């Protein structure tokens, strides 16, 4: 961990205001149930086995932040009854993480201001391509209004709230996770360098991806996620970005260590 981050931790991690986190979506790119699938997970009646694409809402004081706006963004905002949003953080540019950005215009209309969006340069370029109509010189009435802020692997702030990016690798693609106070959110990771792991140590609640039990080229499987949790040693860890191949929530939950649980849509966490 860099000296800059060590100093920052001393100055704010113990004084940060209380935090509320809502898991808006805990599923992989296809969601659960998967279209046309007849497996027992997809046919399950347990609400915890119904998974929209991954996203999280974080409230710290008067700051309201969403990580990723996937294709279910509109449904997630309505389901969680979220009426205010101050900023969006993007982890990476895959469709299951950016496809719902157009619906941010509801907040533009309500508050009559642009939405701050924080993304790496590679994500920003993808957004400009996918949503070219947002960035044209002559704008069509009613399109989303965003304030695109470029971030690097350096601490930045949303208002007075410090955000620590954590770079992980999704096969060969760089992805940002984020640490906010004693909360860390990681998705779409397959490998994490030693220096980035150091940034996560001491976190109280860790959200981390675990696609399935079998090996995968670009995601942690269950064993890899549990090994990473053991290295980081949070007080509590929740597994997200889960596919139907992981199994039924009630069955997999019995196989996990005491400090690890499966996340599910609508789960609320408080720090």
MOTARA-V638622 format. One record per pair of residues at least 12 apart in sequence whose C-alpha atoms are under 6 Angstrom apart, sorted by the first residue. I is the first residue (numbers start at 1). J is the second residue. Records with the same first field share a line. If there is no record, write none. Layout:
I: J  J
This chain:
1: 195  198  199
13: 181
18: 271
19: 59  60  270  271
20: 58  59  269  270
21: 57  58  268  269
22: 56  57  267  268
23: 56  265  266  267
24: 55  56  76  265  266
25: 51  52  53  54  55  265
26: 51  53  54  240  241  264  265
27: 51  52  53  54  241  242  243
28: 53  241  242  243
29: 96
31: 51  52  53
32: 50  51
41: 244  248
48: 264
54: 241
55: 67  68
64: 85  86
65: 86  87  88
66: 88
67: 88  89  90
68: 90  97
69: 97  98  100  101
70: 96  97  98  99  100
71: 99  100
73: 100
87: 116  117
88: 117
89: 118
90: 119
91: 175  176
92: 123  175
93: 123
102: 144
105: 144
114: 145  146  147
115: 146  147
116: 146  147
117: 147  148  149
118: 149  150
119: 150  151
120: 150  151  152
121: 150
153: 165
163: 180
164: 178  179
165: 177  178
166: 178  196
168: 189  192
169: 189  190  191
170: 188  189  190  218
171: 218
182: 203  204
183: 203  205
184: 206
185: 207
186: 207  208
187: 208  209
188: 219
189: 219
190: 218  219  220
201: 232
203: 234
204: 234  235
205: 234  236  237
206: 237
207: 237  238  239
208: 239  240
209: 239  240  241
210: 222  225  239  242
211: 241  242  243
212: 245  246
213: 246
236: 259  260
237: 260
238: 260  261  262  263
239: 262  263
240: 263
